[in-house]
């Protein structure tokens, strides 16, 4: 296997990108809040970053120092994000809502010079100097400017965390190089340019928002349209008023937009080239129904917080049911249980190693474990088809082994959601005294309809071989989700009982 690496001569520092856009198109809006209408142009963003540079210097902060930011989406938060990257300060972020109980330990692990709270009413004593985001923004905005350094590829850009719902969240150290090459991948697959306006409503405390929105728009000079959070009631109003060229999507939002809807006005997505879908698997039936209903393409991709964009469909070349060809520089392989490369169509574990990957993990106690330059397994199963498109078969830990045969839960989920009245489905393996494991499925109906297990069993009988058909199918109003919006199979297994 030949490794594919980027040309280091193409790398550009954040400060250079900001200066270039400010000189080329100073009055163009770069950051736009769709909640309150406030915005910053390219020239205003550069000037603000230069004032932050002066403020940081006066406080004794130098490149490599860490700032911990605990805030929801807002203009001040995004301005601070770019100011940190432009000055070489490591932007450390924790999702307060998701990881609230882990914050003290995570703060000790990070050992930041400064803690910034978005909501002063939520502050807790972390044993570090702390300041409210609004006060920091006001002080920096009024400060004398200073020059911006050009931080190289190896400088630390962001330290983020996984959701860590059960155990301590895993920290990920991203440097400026891997963030730049992730942006390169995103621009390539979505054909992004300076005219693009991306609508983003996910939390900027997750690295995924940096990878798919913040860094690509910085690289191209496009516009970031952002909201504090998703709003079903306001979503199409945002599109009508702010005219994004693309919208970020996740399967939960796709399902919300489809719930109770079989047709939509032609202008619902007026001006939008496509919507993305990532974070969790999207059922084929939901993908097809969304495109029929709204008349725009969904671009599925597959990424990891520590791995970047592992694979992604390209605009105009998307393949429903696939997450697209492997990402740039990922050097992706499908490996069997013995570590050998799998043949096309053969399911195995997905392995990556390349320039998009984070530089290291930050573990409890502050231990740094390098991962750049190594290959690592993603924990997901999949296969490459004959055209090189990646298909996800599920998590390795979720595979059902029935009578020695491996069954991918996602295959059963896809079959169940092909029923016209099924909104969501989740399949798990449960103990069986004869076969080792049996297949059991849970489904949630579309709004306003009723389902029977008998009807679903007949439906599965037309699509699945006998040994893959669920032994039992349970219909319930909704399925449990984890903090990332993915169906929580572990909760369903725990509900079933001990093995």
Buried (B, 14 or more C-beta within 10 A) or exposed (E): EEEEEBEEEEBBBBBBBBBBBBEEBEEBBBBBBBBEEEBBBBBBBBBBBBBBBBBBBEBEBEEEBBBBBBBBBBBBBBBBBBBBBBBBBBBBBBBBEBBEEBBEBBBBBBEBBBBBBBEEEEBEEBEBEBBBBBEBBEBBBEBEBBEBBBBEBEBBBBBBBBBBBEEBBBBBBBBBBBBBBBBBBBBBBBEBEBEBBBBBBBBBBBBBBBBBBBBBBBBBBBBBBBBBEBEEEBBBEBBEEBBBBBBBBBBBBBBBBBEEBEEBEEEBBEEBBBBBBBBBBBBBBBBBBBBEBBEBBBBBBBBBBBBBBBBBBBBEEBBBBBBBBBBBBBBBBBBEEEEEEBEEEEBBBBBBBBBBBBBBBBEBEEEEEEBBEEBEBBEBBBBBBEEEBBBBBBBBEBBBEBEEEEBBBBBBBBBBBBBEBBBBBBBBBBEBEEBBBBBBBBBBBBEEEEBEBEEBBEBBEEBBEEEBBBBEBBBEEEBBBBEBBBBBBBBBBEEBEEE
